[in-house]
Amino acid sequence: MSAFYAAVLADTNREDGDGFCVLADDEDDAAITLVQMRPEYLEGAAAASVEIVRESTPVKPCLLVADLDAAAEAVDTSGGQTRGPAWSWRGTSRLDVVDPEGNVVQLVGDE
């Protein structure tokens, strides 16, 4: 997961810790923290995969990217999937993608 988000967000600073990873932009204006699940939650659970897309969640993160086309290419080469063509809304270009664990996120770039 950390390799996927590092590739998609391209210009991030990375901090690795015991069971977590923080990816932040160069100004530290925005960050995403990935936390490893505790072992007791993983016992008996099937490994998540992009095959099981979690579309019915109450939250969809939107991530600002410098280059939407480059980010979409990174999604496809880093174990995720793009979902349909990009569209315009509120003066930005947007694209829904699925990360390697099936979470839907939206990439937002300049038009």
Protein Blocks (a to p, Z undefined) as FASTA:
>chain_A
ZZmmmmmnopaccdddehiacdddfkomaccddddddfklmgopacddfklccfbbcbdc
ddddfblmlmmmmmmmnopacedjaddeehiacdddddfkopacdddddZZ
